[in-house]
Amino acid sequence: MEIIIENNHSERRLRLDNTPLNCAIEKHGRKRSVHQMIRDRIDEITRSLVVCDETLRRMMASLEAAFNKGLATETASSASVRMLPSYVRSVPNGTEEGDFLALDLGGTNFRVLLIQIHNREAKMTSKIFRVPDHVMKGSGEALFDHIASCMAQFMEEHGLKNTKCLPLGFTFSFPCKQEGLTKARLINWTKGFNASGVENEDVVDLLRRACHRRGDIDIDVVAVLNDTTGTLMACAFKENSCQVGVIVGTGTNACYMEKLTRCGKLETELDPTDGLPDEMCINTEWGAFGDHGEMESLRTEFDVEVDQASINPGRQLFEKMISGMYLGEIVRVVLARLAREGLLFGGDTDAISKKGGFPTKYVSEIESELLEDEERTFSKTFQILEDLGIEGVSQLDCIHVATVCTLVSTRAAHLTAAGIAAILNRMQKPYVTVGVDGSVYRFHPTFPRLLDEKIDQLIDGNLEYQLMLSEDGSGRGAALVAAVATRMKNERSQLAK
């Protein structure tokens, strides 16, 4: 069977032999239009991507249970949500003053930053340095010597060489086991790094030793952290009510200020008489939620396909439904399924069958056009699909592709909202600012609005919140952690006198 659809862009032949759509058309005859039959079949296939509030609330209850498991002494080691302590015990309160350094290492480029805080204003200066490939894959000593050399150059350029004990916050965005505010052991390298002698070592100690070997710079590493904690701190400097930090970018994660009384696994590590606040920033690592089966009722055939083709099947399942690394691939898998059934692209599956061939930026671009293109010319969408190698794209194809993009991104926003709402309900603070960063949140045209609307529908009625875009959590946030640590150290010294 062959049906010809004419439009102002092309003439399309939909080859529907031996497809479910053909069976439906034969069954219903001419009572309904082919266009309506296609739309109904696409709705049927993609219905599983729509998540209702009742399902989201069940997910929130499961996430709450996962939080408790990750914090309890007896179950922490087997929890999917790891609930890692950051040892950050306070957010900025506005009294922080002085000059602070930050080191942001998380890839082949790293930054050294100077943050000068005065009267609640922060002036930032930074410089980007490169880690050469041979240093990334050489010895750990050579790597940290290179970092220390770049820091010395930066300090020389800014007249800081003679400053004694300049406080430094160190953002180290690799998997670590954090054992204190200034102690984090590298679990394993990622992102192309393979410097020897660093795994299982304290990266703060390695940095200190490299600076000591030089002998010409005097720094005091007062905190080591990840970018999620930095996101929270960067927002808290402007809004002291910020108690939650969320990343929705290539990956996803969240942290929040948790009461120490709920952190059973930390009972033997903390001194209740230390004079510090009775809470700590907990890095949830919520991207792994679902790895123990908690998300099975929400996962679709498309999620399963994306997961099985990934480099870590069965792991980071929540992240694989939300983050920028996977959203475009979910869309591609759905489009390939629709094409196989003759519902898209005239049944041509070749161009849409290549893994990774539909990056998440296309999702944002197509949905942006959906908002801005009042006349529905779909010129950008046409261009994207033709660049992928799909021939004879029709306007209907563009409409259906945009629909799939919207379904996938809306689900991601709603799942993220459920995660944030679960944290806000757990905290039970009357007003909380949620700091958010990451490429999906920054660049997707509707994600922030969808996130905000759904959180409002899911949180307890007595709670209020606001979302706030974080500014440079991995850099500015690191220096602010150093500033807070220095302020609290000085406060304890004053109390001891």
N, C-alpha and C positions, 0 to 999 in steps of 0.2 A: 504494500500500500504506500502511496506517495501523495503528500498533500503540499500544494504550493501556497505560500503566503507571500503577498506582495506588500512592500512598504516603500517609503521614500528613500531608503538607503540601499536596499538590495532586494533581489528576489531569492527566496529561500525555499529549499525543498527539504521537508522533514521526512526522513525515511523511518517509518514506524513499524516495519515488519517485525514480528516476534518480540514486541515490547509490551509492557503492561498497559501503556497508553493506547496502543492499537486495539488490545482486547477490550478496553473500556469503550472506545469509539464504536467498535462493532456491536457491543452489547446495547449501547444507548442510541445507536443510529444517528439521525440528524437532529435529534431533539435539542441538543446543546451545541454551541459553537466549539470548534477545535481549540480556540484560544481559552475558552472557559475550562475545557477538559484539561488542557496543559496546566493552567493555574491551579486547578483542584488537585491534580496529581503532585505538583510541586509542594503545595500546602501539606498534603498527606505525608510526603517523604521528609519534609523539614519540621514537622510538628514537634518532634522530640527536642528541638532546639529552644522551644519556648518553655520557660520555667515559671510556674505559678508561685504566688506568695506562700501557699501552704507548704510546697516543697522546699522553698527557701527557708522557712522557719524550721522545718525538720533538719535541714543542713546546719542551721545555726545551733540547734541543740547538740548535734553530733560534734560540731567544732568546739563548743563549750566543754563537752566531755573530753575531747582531745587535748584542750588546754590543761584541764585538771590532771590528766594522765601525764602530760609532759612536765608538770611541776611537782608531782608527787615522788617521794623518795623511792617507793616500791616499784613504780611503773615507768619512771623517766627513761630508763635505758631502752625500753621497747616501744616508746611512743612514736607515732608518725610525725606529730608536731613537736619539735624538740624543745621549744620554750627555753632558749639559751639565755643565761644571765649576761647582761652587759656590764654590770657593776657601776652603771651610771645611776646615781641616787637622787639627782635633782635636775631640774631644768633651770635656765637662766632666770634670775629674779630682778634684773635691772641694775644691780649694784656692781656688776663685773666691770673692772677697769684695767687697762694696760695693753701691752703688746703681746701677741700670741702667734706662734708659728703653727702651720698645719702642713702635713705631708699626706698626699693623696695618691696611693699606689694601687692600681687595679687593672693595669694593662701595659701595652708597650709604651704609652706616654704616661708620665706622672707629673704631678704639680707640687710645687712648693709655694705656700701662701703666707702672707703676713696680714694679720687682722689686728687693727688698732681700734680698741674700744674705749669710747669716752662719752659720758653723758648719754648712755643708751644708744649711741650711734656707732656703727662699725664701718670703718674704712678698710677696704680689701685691696691688696696688691698681690699678683701671682705671676708665676712663670712656668711654662711647660717645658719639660725635659724629656728626652727619648731614652729608652733602654735598648741599646743595640742587641741584635739577635745573639751575638756571641756571648754577651753578658747575661741575657735571659737563660741561656743554656750552659753557662759556665759554672763556676763555683759560687756558693752562697756568699763567701767572703768578698769575692770580686763584685757581686751584685750590690751588696750593702756599701762597699767602698765607693762604688759609682754613685749611689744615692747620696752618700755623705759628701762626696765631691761636689755634686750639683747643689746640695744645700749650702755648702761653704761658698760657692759662687754667688748664690742668691743673697746670702747674708752680707757678703762683701759689697755687692751692688747696692744694698740698702743700708749700709753703715751699721750692721748689727754684729760684726765680727767680735767686738769687744764687750758685747752684752753678756752678763753672767747669768747662767741658769735660765735661759729663755724658755718658757713653757711651750710644749709642742703637743698637738693632738695628731694621732697617726691613724688615718683611714687605710686599712689594709683589706682590700676586697677579694680575699681568697678564703676558702674554707678553713676555719680555725676553731680550736677548742679554747675558749676564753676562760682563764683561771683567776682573773682579777682585772681591775681597771687598767693596769699596766702590764698584763701578762696574757699573751695569746700564742698558742702553739699551732703552727701550720699543720693541717691534716694532710692536704695534698695540693700540689700546684694545678692550676688550670690556665686557660687563655694563652697557651703556648709557652709558658714558663717551665723550666725544668732545672733550675739552679741546684746544684748538689749541696748536701749538708744542711738543708733548711727544714725539710719535713720533720715534724715532731720537735722542732726547736722553737724557743720563744723569740718571735720576730722583733719584739721590743729590745730584748737583750742583744740581738745581732746588730740592730741599728745603733744602740749605745756604744757597743764595742767598736764599730766602724768609725764613729765620731771620735772616740777616745784615741784610736790609732792615728788619726790626723793631728789631734792636739791643738787645732786652731779654732774650733768652734765649741761653744759650751751651751748645750741644750738639756732640757729636762723633760723627757717624755712622760707626760702626766696622764695620758689616756690613749688607748687603742680601741677602735670601734669599726663598725661597718656602716655602709651608706644609709641604711634604714634608720639607725639611731641618729645619724647626722641629719637626716631629713626632719626628724622630730625636733632636734635641738635648733636647727636653723629657723624653724617656724616659731619655736618657743621664745626665741630672742625678741621677736616682734609681738607675739601674742603669748603671754605667760600661761594662758589656759590651754596651750597645746600639750596634749598628753598622749597622742597617738601619732605614729609616723607610718606611712604606707608608700610602697613603691609599686607602680604598675608600668613597667617598661618592658625591656627584653625578658626579664623575669618578674616575679612578684614576691613581696614579703611585707610583713607588718611588725611593728613593735609598739609597746604601750607601757605606761607606768602601772606596775602591779604592786599590791600590798604584800609586804614581806611575810605576813601571816599566812598567805596562800602559796608561798614558795617553800614547800616542805623539803625539797632537796637541797635547800641552802641553809637549813637550820644549824648545821655544824660549822658553817663557814663564816657566819656573820656574828658580830658582837652587838647585842641589843643595847649596850651602854655606850656605843661609839659616838653618840650625839648626832648621827646623820638621820635624815628623814626615813620614815618607816616604809618606804617603797623603792622600787628599782625598775629601771627600763628593761623589759623582757623582749628579746628578739625571738618572735614566734617561729620563724622559718615555716610559715603556713603554706608555702608552695608544695610541701610534701603531704598536705592533708589529702586523704583518699588513698594513700599508699597501702593502708591496711583494710581497704574495702569500704571505707565510709562514704565514698562517692558513687558507688555502683548504680544506685537508682537514678542518678543524674547523668551518667555517662551515656553517650549515644554510640551508634555504630561508627560514626565519623571520628569520635574521640578515640575509640579503640584502634581504628586504623592509623591515626596519627601517632598514637602512643607506640604501637607495635613497630612502626618504621623509625622511631626516634633512637638516639644513641643510648638511652637509659629506659628501656621498656619497663612499665610497672612502677616507675618512680616519678615524683613531682607531678602527680596527676591533677591537683588543683591548679597548679601553675600552667599546665598544658591546656586548660580551658579558658585562661584569662590573659596570658601575657603575650607581648608582641612577637616573641619567637615563634608562636604557634597559631595565632589567630588567622593569618593569611593562609597557612597550610590547612586549617580546618575548612576555610572557605573553598580552597582548591579541591579538597576531597569531596565536598558536597557537590560542587559544580561538575566534577568528573562523574559522579553517580547520576546526576541529572542528564548529562550528555549521553551516558550509556543507555539511558532509557528513551533517548530520542526527544527529550524535553528542551534541550539547549543545543545551539550550534549545529543544527541539522544532524545531530548524532555523532558529530566529529569529536572524538576523545583524544586524538593524538596530542594536540597542543596543550591540553590541560592535565595530562597524565604524568608530567615530570614533577617529581618531589621537589618542593621548594620553589616551584615556578611562579607562585603567586604570593609575593611578599606582603607583609601586613601594611606597608605604606599604600598599596593599592586599595586596601579596604578603606583607609582614611580618605584617599583621593576620590574614590567613587561615591562615598557617602557625603563628602563635601559638595560634590557636584549635585547630588540629589537635593541638597538644601538650597543651593544657589541657582540652579538651572531651572528657572520658572517655566520656560517654554519646552522643557524636556527634550532638548536636542541630544543630550548624552554624548557630546563631542569628546569629552575626556575619557569616558568609559569606552566608547568606540575605539579610541586610540590605544588604550591599555590592552584591550582584547585583541586588536589587530597586531600590536607589538608582540603579543604572546604567540602569534602565528595562527590565530583563528581566522579563517576566511569567511567572507560574506556575513559579517555580524549584523543581526537585525535589531531594530529598536526593542522588540520583545525580549531578545536576549539580554539587552542592557537593563531592562526593567527587572528581569528575574535575577540577574547577577547582583544588582543593587539590593534586591530583597534579601538574598542570601547573606550578603555582607552585613546588612542591618540586623538580621536575626543573630548572627554569630557575635557581633560586637555588643548588642543589647544583652545577650546572655552573659557575656563577660562582665559587663558593668553591673548586672544584677547579682552575680555571684560575688563579685568584689564588695558590693553593698552589703550583702548578707554577712560577709566576714567582718566588715567594719561595724555593722550593727550588733553583731555578737559581742565584739569587744566593748562597745559603748554600754550595752546592757549589763555586761559583766562588771564594768567599773562603777556604774551607778553614780556618776558624778553629774551634778545638775547641768553643767555647761562645759563642753570639751571642744577644743579646736583640733581638727584632724589635719596634719600636714601631709600633703600628697605630692609625689614627684614621679617621673618616669615618662618615657616617650608616648605610651598609649594615652595617658592622662593629658599630656601636654598637647598632642597633635591630632587626636581623633576628635572630629567636630562635635559629636554628641555625647561622648563618654562622661565628661564631668557632670552634665545636666542629668543624664540617666542615673548616674551614681548617686547624686544628691537626692533626687526624687525618691529613689528606692530605699535609701537609708531612712529617710523621713517616714516611710510607710512601715518599716520593720522595727524601729527602736521603740522602747517603752515610752508611753505617752507623757511621762513626767520629765523626760530628758530633752535637752537641747544641744545642738552642735553646730559647727560650721566647718566647711572644707577650705583649706588654704594651700595654694600652690607654694611649694618649698623652693627656696632659692639656693642652689648649690649646697645641698646637704653634705656631700662627700668632702667638700673643701671648707666652706664657711662653718658647717656643722662640727667638723673636727676641731677647729680652733675654738669654737664655743664650748665644746666639752672640756677642752683644756682650761678655758676661762672659768668655767663652773668648778672644776676640780681644784683650781688654784684658790678661788674664792672660799670654798668649803674648808680647804686646808688652813687658810688664814683664820677663818672663824673658829675652828677647833683650837688653834694655837692661842687665840684670845681667851677662849673659855678655860683653857688649862692654866692660865696665869693667875 
